């Protein structure tokens, strides 16, 4: 394992890098897998192909597919049962699934309520690897 801040090799059990003092996992200048320098905005290391950011970091908690939180909350509250909020966040497959679930067994509203609460508390994650 390598420090993501300075690129120095670390033991897997270290809580901080002994070279730079940064907490393990913090930083975005180096790959944690191979230690090569990476672009701070990169999603994948070009040296080893490992994901630089975890799914929750890619879809950063509170990052709602590029949409404002207020917009997504309002759409989810009023049209969430049909999955419209999923479409505006780019989650087409999830939106289609919710439309089908609304008409087949009527649980679209329950799924929307779960999404609504997750969006409000900032725990809703848009995973771009699953976007269509």
N, C-alpha and C positions, 0 to 999 in steps of 0.2 A: 504494500500500500504506500502511496505517496501523498505528500501534503498538497492540497489543492491551491494553497496560497504561495508556497515557495518552491515546490517540486522536489523536496528532499525526501528520501525514503524513510518510512516510519514503520514501527511494529503495529500489528493489527489491534493490539490492546491499548495503545496510547490514547489518552484523552486530548492532549494538545501536542502540537509539533514542537519538539525541543529546539529546533533551529529558529523559528520565527515566533513561537508562542501562540499561534492561532489554533482555535478549537478544531479538532478533527472533523473534516467534512466541510468546513467553511472555506471560502475562497473560490475563485473561478478562473484562475490563470493557468492551472496545470491539471492534467488528467490524474485522477486518483488511482487509476489502474496501472498506467505505464509511466507516468511522471513527465510526459512530453508537454510542451507549451501548447495551449489551446486558445482559440478566440473566446473571449468572455461570453459571447452570445451563442456559441456553438451548442448544439444539442448532442452531438456525437463526436468523440475523439477521432480525428483523422489518422492518428498513429496506430490505434489498436481497434477502433470500431465500437468501443464500449460507450454506452449512454453517459453523457456528462451530468445531466440533470435527471433526477428521479421523475416519475410521472407527475407527482404532486408539485414538483418544481417546474416542470414543463408547462403544466396547466396551472401554474402557481395558484395557491389558495386565494380565492377572490378574483382571479383572472377568468372572466366569463366569456371566453372566445372573442375578446376584443370589444365586448359590449359593456356599457356602464351598468353598474350594479342596480341602480334605480330602474332602468329600462327593463332589465331581466326580471327584477322582483315584481314590477307591475304586470308584465306580460304573463309571468308564471301565476300570479294571483288570479288574473282574469281569464286567461286562456290556457292555463297549465294542464287542465284535464285533457286537452287535445294535443299536448306536447309542443305547442307553438314556441315556447321558450327554448326548447332544444334545437329547433330549426334556426332561430336567430343566433344561437351560440355555435352553430355549425355541426351539431350532432344529429345528422339526418337519420341515421339508423334508429337511434333512440327515439326520435320524434315519431317516426313511422310506427315503431313498436307501441308507443303510447296511444296513438290514434286507434290502432287495432284493439288494444286492451280496453279502451274507452267504449268502443262499440260492441265488442264481444262479451266482456264480462263486467264492464262498468267500474274498473279499478283505476282508471286514469286519474281521477280526482285524488285518490289516496297517494298515488305516485307523485302527483304534482305537489301535494302537501309536504311530502318528504323533501322534494327538491326545494320548495319554498323555504323551509326551515334551514336546510343546508346552505342556501344562498344567503339568507339573513345572517347566519353565524359565521359565514366566510369559509365553510368547509366543502363547498361544491367544487369539484375539480373537473375541468375539461381536459381530457387526455387527447392530444392531437394525433397520437398514433392510431386512434380508433375513429377519427373523423373521416367522413366521406367527402 
